[in-house]
Amino acid sequence: MFLTGKVAVVTGASRGIGHACALALAREGALVVVNYFDGADQLRETERAIDSTLEEIAKAGGEAVACEGDVANPETAALLMDCAVKTFGGVDILVNNAGICPFHDFLDISVELLDRVTRVNYYGTFLCSQAAARKMVEQQRGGSIIAISSISAMVGGALQTHYTPTKAAVRSLMQSIAIVLGPHGIRCNSVMPGTIETDINREDLAQPGKREYFEKRIPLGRLGAPRDIADVVTFLCSDRAGYVNGSEILVDGGMFVNLQ
């Protein structure tokens, strides 16, 4: 348990990669603030998911508290950090995981959809990173800020023209704030998942032949699981990654390098 006593905030932690990250951090001893949000049409489902996350963390012997809020809302970032300080006494780790990718044809994307995706994926990461950094600088004990970017930051996607630029943006953001915050002992890095089976792409993967295509394209022969990302995030949060700053780690089973 190499994160004992550290306080972590994980955005979008009710399911998928965020859920796996919150659980993995807790298993390593971190005290975790698990953030969640969904529209009114899915609120009950999300509340059940966040309850399940808290239960799993408790069963693993960890401690966690839930904090609701839309990261696209500028007030949410400060709310999450205040929750961490009031509940656990500080902030040492931030995992910017909250993100959306409503697949859509480029020619028909509305300004409203583009704005929503940008506000959740990029603005949310920027604002939460800024709020966490302010607390970390004030505490004077360093810290770790991680953004869940995507392989989509490096390649295009026909139905993701509103999404891929935001993932490139958060990758670039981590590089820039790594320079700003490095002197304070705060390390900033990004993780770029490949094809990970989560709620965000489950419907897309259900299309005939889609899963088989990716399994053949990936040298390891399987889709990624949220835990594959969580293990890398946990490493980056720990002192074992004490000299890793401004970096990105591609976690895709080798798909990107397979041009055949």
Backbone hydrogen bonds in HBPLUS format (Angstrom, degrees):
<---DONOR---> <-ACCEPTOR-->    atom                        ^
c    i                          cat <-CA-CA->   ^        H-A-AA   ^      H-
h    n   atom  resd res      DA  || num        DHA   H-A  angle D-A-AA Bond
n    s   type  num  typ     dist DA aas  dist angle  dist       angle   num
A0003-LEU N   A0028-GLU O   2.79 MM  25  5.21 145.5  1.91 159.8 155.7     1
A0006-LYS N   A0003-LEU O   3.00 MM   3  5.52 165.3  2.02 136.1 139.7     2
A0005-GLY N   A0029-GLY O   3.35 MM  24  6.34 144.4  2.49 139.7 130.5     3
A0031-LEU N   A0006-LYS O   2.75 MM  25  6.14 164.1  1.78 165.0 169.6     4
A0092-ASP N   A0007-VAL O   2.84 MM  85  5.13 162.4  1.87 143.4 147.1     5
A0093-ILE N   A0007-VAL O   2.94 MM  86  6.14 144.8  2.06 157.2 155.1     6
A0008-ALA N   A0031-LEU O   2.76 MM  23  6.03 164.5  1.78 158.9 164.2     7
A0033-VAL N   A0008-ALA O   2.76 MM  25  6.16 159.1  1.80 158.5 165.9     8
A0009-VAL N   A0093-ILE O   2.87 MM  84  6.18 149.2  1.96 140.6 149.1     9
A0095-VAL N   A0009-VAL O   2.83 MM  86  6.20 164.1  1.85 166.8 170.7    10
A0010-VAL N   A0033-VAL O   2.98 MM  23  6.26 168.2  2.00 176.4 174.4    11
A0035-ASN N   A0010-VAL O   2.96 MM  25  6.04 172.0  1.97 168.4 166.5    12
A0011-THR N   A0095-VAL O   3.11 MM  84  6.44 167.0  2.13 170.4 171.6    13
A0013-ALA N   A0035-ASN O   2.74 MM  22  5.52 158.5  1.79 159.6 166.4    14
A0019-HIS N   A0015-ARG O   3.27 MM   4  4.58 161.5  2.30 105.6 107.4    15
A0020-ALA N   A0016-GLY O   3.09 MM   4  6.38 162.7  2.12 151.5 156.3    16
A0021-CYS N   A0017-ILE O   2.86 MM   4  6.08 155.0  1.92 151.1 158.1    17
A0022-ALA N   A0018-GLY O   2.96 MM   4  6.15 164.6  1.99 152.0 155.6    18
A0023-LEU N   A0019-HIS O   3.06 MM   4  6.26 163.0  2.09 151.2 155.7    19
A0024-ALA N   A0020-ALA O   2.91 MM   4  6.04 160.9  1.95 146.9 152.7    20
A0025-LEU N   A0021-CYS O   2.92 MM   4  6.04 163.9  1.95 153.9 157.8    21
A0026-ALA N   A0022-ALA O   3.06 MM   4  6.18 158.7  2.11 143.3 149.4    22
A0027-ARG N   A0023-LEU O   2.96 MM   4  6.17 153.8  2.03 148.0 155.2    23
A0028-GLU N   A0024-ALA O   3.24 MM   4  6.50 131.8  2.49 135.6 147.1    24
A0028-GLU N   A0025-LEU O   3.08 MM   3  5.18 134.5  2.30  96.7 109.4    25
A0030-ALA N   A0025-LEU O   3.03 MM   5  5.43 156.5  2.09 147.6 140.1    26
A0029-GLY N   A0026-ALA O   2.92 MM   3  5.07 158.9  1.96 111.3 113.7    27
A0032-VAL N   A0063-GLU O   3.09 MM  31  6.44 171.0  2.10 148.8 148.8    28
A0065-VAL N   A0032-VAL O   2.95 MM  33  6.52 147.2  2.06 156.7 166.5    29
A0034-VAL N   A0065-VAL O   2.88 MM  31  6.14 159.9  1.92 152.7 159.2    30
A0067-CYS N   A0034-VAL O   2.94 MM  33  6.07 154.7  2.00 144.7 144.5    31
A0036-TYR N   A0067-CYS O   3.35 MM  31  6.60 143.2  2.49 133.6 137.5    32
A0069-GLY N   A0036-TYR O   2.99 MM  33  6.19 158.1  2.04 156.9 160.7    33
A0042-GLN N   A0039-GLY O   2.94 MM   3  5.59 156.1  2.00 119.5 126.6    34
A0046-THR N   A0042-GLN O   2.94 MM   4  6.18 158.8  1.99 156.7 163.5    35
A0047-GLU N   A0043-LEU O   2.85 MM   4  6.06 158.3  1.90 153.4 159.2    36
A0048-ARG N   A0044-ARG O   3.06 MM   4  6.33 153.0  2.13 146.0 152.7    37
A0049-ALA N   A0045-GLU O   3.02 MM   4  6.30 151.2  2.11 141.8 150.1    38
A0050-ILE N   A0046-THR O   2.86 MM   4  6.15 156.9  1.91 155.3 160.9    39
A0051-ASP N   A0047-GLU O   2.99 MM   4  6.13 153.2  2.07 142.3 149.7    40
A0052-SER N   A0048-ARG O   3.00 MM   4  6.22 150.4  2.09 142.6 150.6    41
A0053-THR N   A0049-ALA O   2.98 MM   4  6.30 149.1  2.08 143.4 151.9    42
A0054-LEU N   A0050-ILE O   3.01 MM   4  6.27 161.6  2.04 150.3 153.9    43
A0055-GLU N   A0051-ASP O   2.95 MM   4  6.17 153.5  2.02 145.3 153.0    44
A0056-GLU N   A0052-SER O   2.95 MM   4  6.16 159.7  1.99 150.7 155.3    45
A0057-ILE N   A0053-THR O   3.04 MM   4  6.27 157.7  2.09 149.1 155.2    46
A0058-ALA N   A0054-LEU O   2.98 MM   4  6.18 157.8  2.03 145.7 151.8    47
A0059-LYS N   A0055-GLU O   2.92 MM   4  6.16 158.5  1.97 150.5 156.3    48
A0060-ALA N   A0056-GLU O   3.04 MM   4  6.22 137.9  2.22 138.3 149.3    49
A0060-ALA N   A0057-ILE O   3.15 MM   3  5.06 126.1  2.46  91.8 105.9    50
A0062-GLY N   A0057-ILE O   2.83 MM   5  5.15 154.8  1.89 159.3 150.8    51
A0061-GLY N   A0058-ALA O   2.94 MM   3  5.07 156.9  2.00 106.5 112.6    52
A0073-ASN N   A0070-ASP O   2.88 MM   3  5.53 160.7  1.92 120.9 127.3    53
A0076-THR N   A0073-ASN O   2.95 MM   3  5.59 154.1  2.02 123.0 130.2    54
A0079-LEU N   A0075-GLU O   3.21 MM   4  6.36 154.0  2.28 145.0 152.9    55
A0080-LEU N   A0076-THR O   2.90 MM   4  6.15 156.2  1.96 159.6 163.9    56
A0081-MET N   A0077-ALA O   3.22 MM   4  6.52 163.4  2.25 151.0 154.8    57
A0082-ASP N   A0078-ALA O   2.91 MM   4  6.03 158.8  1.95 150.0 156.3    58
A0083-CYS N   A0079-LEU O   2.95 MM   4  6.12 148.7  2.05 142.6 151.2    59
A0084-ALA N   A0080-LEU O   3.06 MM   4  6.38 154.2  2.13 145.2 151.5    60
A0085-VAL N   A0081-MET O   2.97 MM   4  6.24 159.1  2.02 150.0 155.3    61
A0086-LYS N   A0082-ASP O   2.87 MM   4  5.97 168.6  1.88 151.5 155.0    62
A0087-THR N   A0083-CYS O   2.93 MM   4  5.86 154.5  1.99 144.7 151.8    63
A0088-PHE N   A0084-ALA O   2.84 MM   4  5.50 157.3  1.89 139.3 147.1    64
A0089-GLY N   A0085-VAL O   2.85 MM   4  4.24 133.9  2.07 110.8 119.7    65
A0144-SER N   A0092-ASP O   2.93 MM  52  6.38 148.5  2.03 151.6 161.8    66
A0094-LEU N   A0144-SER O   2.94 MM  50  6.45 151.5  2.03 156.7 164.0    67
A0146-ILE N   A0094-LEU O   2.84 MM  52  6.15 163.2  1.87 163.6 169.4    68
A0096-ASN N   A0146-ILE O   2.73 MM  50  6.00 172.2  1.73 166.9 164.1    69
A0148-ILE N   A0096-ASN O   2.91 MM  52  6.01 169.3  1.92 157.5 154.2    70
A0104-HIS N   A0159-LEU O   3.06 MM  55  4.91 163.8  2.08 129.6 132.4    71
A0108-ASP N   A0105-ASP O   3.10 MM   3  5.63 150.0  2.19 113.8 122.4    72
A0109-ILE N   A0106-PHE O   3.39 MM   3  5.45 168.2  2.40 106.3 109.6    73
A0114-LEU N   A0110-SER O   3.04 MM   4  6.30 168.9  2.05 153.7 156.8    74
A0115-ASP N   A0111-VAL O   2.86 MM   4  5.97 158.8  1.91 147.2 153.3    75
A0116-ARG N   A0112-GLU O   2.99 MM   4  6.15 155.4  2.06 142.5 149.0    76
A0117-VAL N   A0113-LEU O   3.02 MM   4  6.23 171.2  2.03 158.9 159.8    77
A0118-THR N   A0114-LEU O   3.05 MM   4  6.15 161.7  2.09 147.5 153.0    78
A0119-ARG N   A0115-ASP O   2.90 MM   4  6.00 157.4  1.95 147.9 154.3    79
A0120-VAL N   A0116-ARG O   3.03 MM   4  6.21 161.4  2.07 151.6 156.0    80
A0121-ASN N   A0117-VAL O   2.94 MM   4  5.90 164.9  1.96 150.7 154.1    81
A0122-TYR N   A0118-THR O   2.89 MM   4  5.35 147.5  2.00 132.0 142.5    82
A0123-TYR N   A0118-THR O   3.11 MM   5  6.53 160.7  2.15 149.5 155.1    83
A0124-GLY N   A0119-ARG O   2.89 MM   5  6.08 132.8  2.11 142.4 156.1    84
A0126-PHE N   A0122-TYR O   2.87 MM   4  6.11 167.3  1.88 162.1 165.9    85
A0127-LEU N   A0123-TYR O   2.83 MM   4  5.96 177.1  1.83 160.9 161.7    86
A0128-CYS N   A0124-GLY O   3.00 MM   4  6.00 163.3  2.03 145.7 150.9    87
A0129-SER N   A0125-THR O   2.97 MM   4  5.93 156.6  2.03 143.3 150.4    88
A0130-GLN N   A0126-PHE O   2.93 MM   4  6.11 157.5  1.98 149.6 156.1    89
A0131-ALA N   A0127-LEU O   2.96 MM   4  6.15 162.5  1.99 147.5 152.0    90
A0132-ALA N   A0128-CYS O   2.90 MM   4  6.02 161.8  1.94 148.3 153.5    91
A0133-ALA N   A0129-SER O   2.87 MM   4  5.93 159.8  1.91 146.7 152.9    92
A0134-ARG N   A0130-GLN O   3.04 MM   4  6.24 154.8  2.11 146.7 152.7    93
A0135-LYS N   A0131-ALA O   3.32 MM   4  6.62 157.4  2.37 143.2 148.0    94
A0136-MET N   A0132-ALA O   2.89 MM   4  6.16 163.9  1.92 155.0 160.0    95
A0137-VAL N   A0133-ALA O   2.83 MM   4  5.95 164.9  1.86 156.2 159.3    96
A0138-GLU N   A0134-ARG O   3.10 MM   4  6.18 157.3  2.16 140.1 146.7    97
A0139-GLN N   A0135-LYS O   2.88 MM   4  6.13 148.5  1.98 148.0 157.0    98
A0140-GLN N   A0136-MET O   3.03 MM   4  6.21 140.2  2.19 143.6 153.5    99
A0143-GLY N   A0185-GLY O   3.23 MM  42  6.50 144.1  2.37 133.6 124.2   100
A0187-ARG N   A0143-GLY O   2.96 MM  44  6.33 156.9  2.01 149.0 144.1   101
A0145-ILE N   A0187-ARG O   2.80 MM  42  6.20 165.2  1.82 164.6 169.6   102
A0189-ASN N   A0145-ILE O   3.02 MM  44  6.55 153.9  2.09 159.2 166.9   103
A0147-ALA N   A0189-ASN O   3.05 MM  42  6.58 148.9  2.15 145.6 155.3   104
A0191-VAL N   A0147-ALA O   2.96 MM  44  6.36 157.2  2.02 158.8 164.1   105
A0149-SER N   A0191-VAL O   2.73 MM  42  5.65 136.5  1.91 146.0 159.4   106
A0153-ALA N   A0150-SER O   2.89 MM   3  5.50 167.3  1.91 116.3 119.8   107
A0151-ILE N   A0193-PRO O   2.86 MM  42  5.72 148.1  1.96 158.2 147.6   108
A0154-MET N   A0151-ILE O   2.93 MM   3  5.57 163.3  1.96 117.4 123.1   109
A0160-GLN N   A0157-GLY O   2.95 MM   3  4.84 165.5  1.97 111.8 114.0   110
A0163-TYR N   A0160-GLN O   2.92 MM   3  4.94 139.9  2.08 101.8 114.3   111
A0164-THR N   A0160-GLN O   2.87 MM   4  5.87 170.0  1.88 168.1 167.7   112
A0166-THR N   A0163-TYR O   2.98 MM   3  5.46 126.9  2.27 111.1 124.9   113
A0167-LYS N   A0163-TYR O   3.30 MM   4  6.69 146.8  2.42 150.6 160.1   114
A0168-ALA N   A0164-THR O   3.09 MM   4  6.39 149.3  2.19 150.3 158.8   115
A0169-ALA N   A0165-PRO O   2.95 MM   4  6.11 145.3  2.07 138.7 148.6   116
A0170-VAL N   A0166-THR O   3.06 MM   4  6.37 152.7  2.14 144.3 149.3   117
A0171-ARG N   A0167-LYS O   3.25 MM   4  6.32 151.2  2.34 135.0 142.6   118
A0172-SER N   A0168-ALA O   3.04 MM   4  6.27 159.1  2.09 146.3 151.6   119
A0173-LEU N   A0169-ALA O   2.81 MM   4  6.03 150.5  1.89 145.5 154.8   120
A0174-MET N   A0170-VAL O   3.09 MM   4  6.26 158.1  2.14 143.5 146.9   121
A0175-GLN N   A0171-ARG O   3.34 MM   4  6.67 150.3  2.43 141.0 148.6   122
A0176-SER N   A0172-SER O   3.06 MM   4  6.37 156.7  2.11 152.4 158.1   123
A0177-ILE N   A0173-LEU O   2.92 MM   4  6.18 172.8  1.93 163.4 164.6   124
A0178-ALA N   A0174-MET O   2.99 MM   4  5.88 132.1  2.23 133.6 145.2   125
A0179-ILE N   A0176-SER O   3.14 MM   3  5.49 134.4  2.36 102.9 113.7   126
A0180-VAL N   A0176-SER O   3.34 MM   4  6.74 155.8  2.40 141.6 147.9   127
A0181-LEU N   A0177-ILE O   2.81 MM   4  5.76 164.7  1.83 148.5 152.3   128
A0182-GLY N   A0178-ALA O   3.00 MM   4  5.45 133.7  2.22 128.0 136.8   129
A0184-HIS N   A0181-LEU O   2.87 MM   3  5.33 148.5  1.97 114.8 125.0   130
A0186-ILE N   A0181-LEU O   3.27 MM   5  5.33 162.4  2.30 139.6 135.2   131
A0185-GLY N   A0182-GLY O   2.85 MM   3  5.14 163.1  1.88 119.1 122.0   132
A0246-GLY N   A0188-CYS O   2.75 MM  58  5.51 150.4  1.83 145.7 155.4   133
A0190-SER N   A0247-SER O   2.93 MM  57  6.40 160.3  1.97 153.3 159.9   134
A0249-ILE N   A0190-SER O   2.99 MM  59  6.53 147.5  2.09 145.1 154.0   135
A0192-MET N   A0249-ILE O   2.78 MM  57  5.90 174.2  1.79 149.3 149.8   136
A0251-VAL N   A0192-MET O   2.94 MM  59  5.92 166.0  1.96 135.9 139.8   137
A0194-GLY N   A0251-VAL O   2.89 MM  57  5.89 139.2  2.06 141.8 130.7   138
A0224-GLY N   A0195-THR O   2.91 MM  29  5.94 164.0  1.94 161.3 156.5   139
A0197-GLU N   A0224-GLY O   3.05 MM  27  6.21 164.7  2.07 151.4 146.5   140
A0201-ASN N   A0198-THR O   3.31 MM   3  5.84 148.6  2.41 110.3 117.1   141
A0202-ARG N   A0198-THR O   3.05 MM   4  5.88 119.6  2.43 147.4 163.6   142
A0205-LEU N   A0201-ASN O   2.90 MM   4  6.13 159.6  1.94 158.5 164.2   143
A0206-ALA N   A0202-ARG O   3.11 MM   4  6.25 123.9  2.44 135.7 149.2   144
A0206-ALA N   A0203-GLU O   3.19 MM   3  5.13 140.2  2.36  94.0 105.4   145
A0207-GLN N   A0204-ASP O   3.24 MM   3  5.76 167.0  2.26 112.8 116.8   146
A0210-LYS N   A0207-GLN O   3.04 MM   3  5.54 165.7  2.06 134.9 138.9   147
A0213-TYR N   A0209-GLY O   2.98 MM   4  6.06 148.6  2.08 142.3 150.8   148
A0214-PHE N   A0210-LYS O   3.19 MM   4  6.54 162.5  2.22 154.3 156.5   149
A0215-GLU N   A0211-ARG O   2.95 MM   4  6.19 160.3  1.99 154.3 160.5   150
A0216-LYS N   A0212-GLU O   3.04 MM   4  6.20 148.8  2.14 144.5 151.5   151
A0217-ARG N   A0213-TYR O   2.97 MM   4  6.17 144.6  2.10 141.9 152.7   152
A0218-ILE N   A0214-PHE O   2.94 MM   4  6.04 143.3  2.08 149.7 156.9   153
A0221-GLY N   A0218-ILE O   2.81 MM   3  5.32 157.4  1.86 120.0 127.8   154
A0228-ASP N   A0225-ALA O   2.84 MM   3  5.41 139.9  2.00 117.6 128.6   155
A0229-ILE N   A0226-PRO O   3.08 MM   3  5.44 131.0  2.33 106.0 117.6   156
A0230-ALA N   A0226-PRO O   3.01 MM   4  6.32 161.7  2.05 151.1 157.0   157
A0231-ASP N   A0227-ARG O   2.98 MM   4  6.07 155.5  2.05 151.3 154.1   158
A0232-VAL N   A0229-ILE O   3.11 MM   3  5.37 121.1  2.47 102.6 116.4   159
A0233-VAL N   A0229-ILE O   2.99 MM   4  6.28 161.3  2.02 155.8 161.8   160
A0234-THR N   A0230-ALA O   2.88 MM   4  6.04 160.0  1.91 149.7 154.9   161
A0235-PHE N   A0231-ASP O   3.16 MM   4  6.38 154.7  2.23 138.7 144.9   162
A0236-LEU N   A0232-VAL O   3.03 MM   4  6.34 162.9  2.06 152.4 156.1   163
A0237-CYS N   A0233-VAL O   3.01 MM   4  6.26 139.3  2.18 147.0 158.2   164
A0238-SER N   A0235-PHE O   3.05 MM   3  5.31 147.3  2.16 106.4 116.2   165
A0241-ALA N   A0238-SER O   3.12 MM   3  5.79 164.1  2.15 114.7 119.6   166
A0242-GLY N   A0239-ASP O   2.98 MM   3  4.65 141.0  2.14 114.9 110.2   167
A0244-VAL N   A0241-ALA O   3.01 MM   3  5.23 163.4  2.04 122.5 121.6   168
A0255-MET N   A0252-ASP O   3.34 MM   3  5.69 165.4  2.36 111.1 115.1   169
A0258-ASN N   A0255-MET O   3.19 MM   3  5.30 149.7  2.29 103.2 112.3   170
